[in-house]
Amino acid sequence: MSDFACLHEAHTFLAQHPDIEMFELFILDNNGVPRGKLLHRDELLAVYESGRPLPSTILGLTINGDDVENSGLVWDVGDIDCRAYPISGSLQRMPWRLIPTAAVQVSMHPTEGLPATVADPRHLLAKVIDGLKADGYYPVMAAELEFYLLDQKPDSHGRPQPARDVDGGRPRSTQVYGLRELEQIEPFLADLYSACKLQGIPARTAISEYAPGQVEITLEHRTDALQAMDEAVRYKRLVKGVAHKHGMTACFMAKPFDDLAGTGMHMHVSLADAAGRNLFASEAADGTPLLRQAVGGMLSTLLDSLLLFCPNANSYRRFQTNSYAPLAATWGVDNRTVSLRVPGGPANSRHIEHRICGADANPYLAAAAILAGIHRGIREQRDPGAPVEGNGYAQAKELLPTDWLTTLRALEGSSWARDAFGSEFLNVYLAVKRAEYRQFMGEVGEQDWRWYLHQA
């Protein structure tokens, strides 16, 4: 890939940070879990010179870190070593670590990284972006991530609970957009913004969200969609690290509480031309014909790609009426009750807000599915129909599925997805998800006992 880092970047970093002792090398797997190794300072340059061998299985693991034999990345290839190389700009200090440590993100080499290259989610996004660029469209993207700040200790019943604030209390009421709630986590926010600035992550507006202890911080849009998702990946790691330093757990689980709001990842997207002009820009609130074709494409591929937006069993607990989580293949103008929203604002800022993803989604895979859907809509000149006005929940004619197995089967049977993402990638991804589904459904737990132990 053309954005692999050069050796000069490593030499410069080492000279500027003589105190750094350890380097955390990580790659993001298909579940969005960072996996890798902890290296000593004297091992860093070799990674830039000739890559670092990582086992093929590292990109075919379940969310619990188990091998998936049917992925084709285990016994079939002898768990072969695949070479990964550093991504340019990813070498950054981790200010929350006790031992002076920096992190460097790697990606599989297109040839030296085989066979694991086909399962690298970052490669998939790069492929989809290249397809759009070949037709003269340059995607501009940003991610908006919600999360909960939780106590590191569960409550007396073993359940997660909101973290204590600076006054020692726990947030109990929703207080959406509450300013005092942000003041109560100011030490955390101060360190978070400082760490974002240090790492070059464009963190902007912070708001108190729709539940006690829930926060959202927006990331600024980038004209390079791959860079935007790189930053979203590193931002999640940074939030978790800073929260841990403050004695808290940052939770990006889609639905950690049954009676509180879920956590989403809203994705903002537009297309520019080669000169950087917004091709969605229009004085009309619903944008240009190209914008509407993009919406039409995303709506037509929504079911087929829903597993990439909502990848886990818990993801589907987030979909509830009047929850600000969308329930149908709908779009509208400045309307938060639909799945695809065209926000208001100046003509040159016209874009689409994709509101379906849970915060547990892999940003690379979610972005790839969004952009592939847009590309289909443009190529086929898809008509999205009239935008929804008013309550989108009440007007939904056909609801999205709210169970894991249905979306797994939808992706599995999608000829569009195989064309857009490639059979090799899907074979690995679906093998992992099937294994997780079997494991999840085979596990007997507290809810089973509570419902059926004495009644069945």
N, C-alpha and C positions, 0 to 999 in steps of 0.2 A: 504494500500500500504506500502511496506517495507521502503520507503524513507520518511515517516512521521517523523517530528522532535521530539526529546525527550525533556523533561522538562529541562534537564541540559543546553541545548542550550539557552533557554530563560533566565535562572538564570545568565548564564555567560554574555549574552548581557546586561542585566540590570545592572550588576556590572560594566561592562566596559563603559557604557554610562549613567551615573547618571543624565545627563541633559535632556535626551529624555523625552518629556512630552506626546506625542501622538503616536499612532501606527495605520497605515493605513492597514487594513486587506482587501485583494482583492483576487478574483478568476477570471479567464479569461473565458468569455463566448464563444459561438461558433463563434461569429463575431470578436473575438479578442479584445473585449472591456473589460477592467478591471472594475469589480463591487464589492462593498463591503461596509465596515463600517469604521468609524474613532473611535478608542478606546482610552480611557485614560490609562495611564501607569499601574494603578493598576488592569486593566482588562486583561492584557496580559497573565499572568500565567494560568488563567482559560482556555484560548484557547488551551494551550498546554496540560493541564490536561484532559479536557473533550470535546474539540472541541468547535465550535461556531455554533449555529443554523443559517441557512440561508434559506430563502424561496425557495421552489422548483422552482418557476417561474424564479429565477435569471439566470438559464441556458436555459431558453426558451424564451428569449426576442428578439425583433427585434433590428436592429442597432440603432433605435431611442428610445429604452427602453420601447417599448410597449409589453404588454402581448400577447401571441398567444394562443388563446383558444384551437385550434386543436393540440397543442403540447402534450397534455395529462398531463401537469405539472401545470395546473391552477385549474379549477373547479373539474375535475375528481378526484383530490387528495386533494381538499380543501386547495391548496397552503400550503401544509404541511411543517413544518420546517425539514430541512435536515442538518446533522452535517458535518461540514468541519473541517479539521485539518491542521496545518501548515506543509509546505514542508521543509524538512531539507535543511539548508543553505540559505533559502530565507529571513531570518530576516536581513535586511540591513538598514543602515542609509540613509536618503534622504537629502543630503547636500544642496539642493537648496531651501528647505522649510524655511519660516520665523520662524515658531514655530518649535523648535527642534522635528523632527518627524522621525520615522522609518517605513518601510513597511514590511509586512510579507505576503507571498503568501500562499493560502490554496487550498486544493483540497478536493472533496467530499470523505467521507469514503466509502469503498466498500459496507458495509452493513448499517451503521448508516446514510449514505448519500442518501439512496434510497428514492424516485424514481429518484432523480436528478443525481445520480451517472452515469446512463446510458448516460446522455447528457454531461458529463464532458469531454471536448476535451483532457485533459491530460491523462485521463484514456484510451481513445481510442488509443493514441500513445503508452502508456505503453503496452497495449494488443498486438498491432502489433509487437512491439519490442520483447516481450516475445515469440511470435510465431516464429520469426527468430532465436532467441537464442536456442529454443527447437530443431532446426535443425542444430545447430552448427555455426550460423552466428551472428556476433556481429557488429551492425551498428555503423559506425563512421560518424559524421555529423558536419557541420558548416553552418551558415547563413551569407549572405552578403546582407545588407539592404541599399537601396537608399532612400533618403528623400530630400525634399525641405525645405529651411529656408525662411519663409515668414514673411512679416511685419504683425503685429497684427491688423493693420488697412488696409482695402481694399483701392483700388484706387478710383478716383472720379466717376467711373462707378460702384462701388460696387464689383469689381473683385479682387481676390487675387493678390498680387504683391510681388516680391522678397524683402527680408529684406535689410535694409541699412547695408553697411559694416563699418569697423572702420573709414573710411575716410568720412563717411556720404553719400556716393553715393550708387546707386543700380547697381548690376551687370546686364549688358545688352547683352553681347555676350556669346557664348557657352563656349569657352576656356576650352574644355575638357582636363583634366590632368594639368590644369594651376596651377602653384605654387603660383603665386601672389594671386589667388582667395582663396587659403587656408590661406595665410597670412592675408587676409582681414577679416577672421572670427577666427583669432587666439585666442581672448579672450574666445569665445564660445568653441573652440576645447580644450583649456587648461582646462577649467572647466569640459568638457565632459570626457576627458581622466582621470582627477583626480577622478571624480565620478565613472568611470568604475573601476579604480584601487581600490578605497575604497570598492566597491561592489563585487570585484573579477570577473568582467566581462572582458574576454580577448579581448579587442578592439585592433586592430592592424592597418593596413594600411588605411590611409585616402586619398581619391582622389576627385578632382573636376570633377563632372560628365558631362553628355552631354547636359546641359542646365544651364542658369544663376541661381545661387543660389542652384543648386543641388549638393548633397554631397553623397559619399558612404564611409562607414567604415566597414572593414571586421572583423569578429569575428573568433578567432582561432578554429580549429576543436577540437572536444572532442570525446574521445573513448566511452563515454556514450551519446548516441543520445538524451535521455530524458533531460540530463543536458544541452546539446547544445541548445535545444529549450527553456528550462527554461531561459537560459541566453539571448536568442533572445527576449523573451517576456519582461524580465526586462530591457533589453537594450532599447527597444522602449519607455518604460515609462520614462527611464532615459533621453533619448534624448529630449523627449517632455518637461520634467521638467526643464532641463538645458536651453533649448531654451527659455522657458517662463521667466526664471530668467533674460535672456538677452534681454527681450522685443521682442522676436520673436516667431513664431509658427513653430514647426517642423511638416511637412505634409508628411504622408505616403500614401496619396491617390494615386491610381494607375495612374490617368491621370488628374492632376489639371489644365492643360493648353492644349488647343486644338492644339496649334502650337509649343509646346515644348515636349521634351522627357517624357515618362512615367516613373514611379518609380517601380522597380522590387525588388524581393527578390530571389536572386540566392542561391540555396541549393546545398551544396557539400556533396557527400556521397560515402562511400566505405564500404566494409565488411571485418572484421577481424575474425580470428579464436580465440579460447579460450585463446591462448597464446599472442594475440595481433598482430599477423602477418597479413599484408595486403593481402587479398585473390585476390585483383585485380592487385597486383604488377607484372609487366612484362616489359621486355626490349622492347617488341612490343608496338608501340604507341597506338594501339587499345586495349591493355590490355589482360587479360586472357579470356578463354571461359566463365568463371563465370561472368566476367564483361559484356560480350556481351549478355549473358542470362538476366542479370539484365536490360540492356538497352531494350532488346526485351520485357520484362515484363512491363516496364514503358510505352513503346510505345503502347502496346496492351491495356493498361488501361487508356490511356491519356484522351480520350473523356469522359469515365465514371467518371473520377475524376476531370475533369476540373473545376467544380463548387467549389471544395475545394481549388483549386489554384487561382481562379478568382471569388470571392464570391459575387461581387456586380455589379450593372448595370454599374457603371463607369469603372469597371475592363476591360471591352472589348474595350474601347476606346484606350487602350494602344496598341492593335494589329494593326500595320500598317507596310506596306512594307518598308524595309531598315531603320527600327527604332531600331534595335538591340533587339526587342521583337519578339520571334519566332511566326511563322504563321502555322506551319505544324508539323506532327509527324515525325520528322527527327532527325538524330544523326550524329555526325562527330567527327573527331580528331582535336583538336586545331582550332575549327571553330566557330565563334560567330554568324553565320547566321542560326544555327540549334537550336532545342529545348533542346537536350541533348548533351552536349559537353564533350569530354574527353580531359582535358588539357594536355599540354606537361609537361616535367619535369622528374626528376629521376624516375627510375622504382618503387621504394618503395613508391612514392607519387601518384601512379596512382589512379584516382578516377573519378567520374562522376559529372559534373556540370549541375544541373537541372535549366533551365533558363526561365521557364514558369510562375512561381508565380509572382503576383503583390505584392508590399510591403503592400497591404491592406489585404493579406491573414493571417489567423490564423496560426502561425508557427506549432502548435501541429497538426492541421488537415492536413496541407500541407505535413508535414513530415510523418504522418501516411499513406497518400495516396501514397507517393513516395515509402515508404518501403513495403507497401502491394503489389504494382506493381512489385517491385524487387523480392519479395518472389514468386509471381506467375510466373515470368519469369524463376526463378531457378527451381521451381517444375515442370514446363512444358517444360523446356529447350527451351525457345523461341529464335528463330533466328531473330535478328533485321535487317538482310539484310546488304548490303554493306554501309559503311559510306559515307555521302555526302562529295564531294570534290568541293571546289569553292563556288559559290554563292548559298546558300541553298534557298533563296527567289525565285530565278529564276527556281530552279529545283523542287519546291514543286508541287506534283501531286494532292494532296487533302488538302485543307486548313482546319484549325480548325474553328469551329463555332465562330462567333464574336458577339453573342447575348446571353443574360442572360437566356432567356426562354429555348433555345435549350439545354444548359448545365444542367439546372435544370431537364428537362425531361430525359436527358441521365443518370443522377445519379439516378433518380427516377426509371427508368426501368432497371437498371443494376443488374443482379443476382450476378455478381462478387462482386459488392460493398456490397450487403446485406450479402454475405458470409464473406467478409473481415472485415466489420465494424459493422455488426449486425443490425437487423431490428429496434431494440429499439432506437439506436442512430439515424439512418436515419429517422425514423418517426418524431423525434423531429426536427432534422436539416432541413428536407424538409418542415415541417410545418412552420418553421420560414421563410425560403426563399420564400415560396409561399405567405406568408402574406406580406413580403417586396415587392415582385414583384407587387402584387395587389395595394399596397399603392403607389409605385413609378409610376406605369402606370396610376393611378387615379389622380395624382397631375398635375394640369395645371400651367405652369410657363412661364418665359420670352421667352423661345424659341418658345413655342406654339403661343404666341401673335405675335412675330416677323415674324414667318412663315405664319400664317394663319388668323390673325385678319382681315386684309384688302383684302386678296387674295382669301379666300375660298368662 
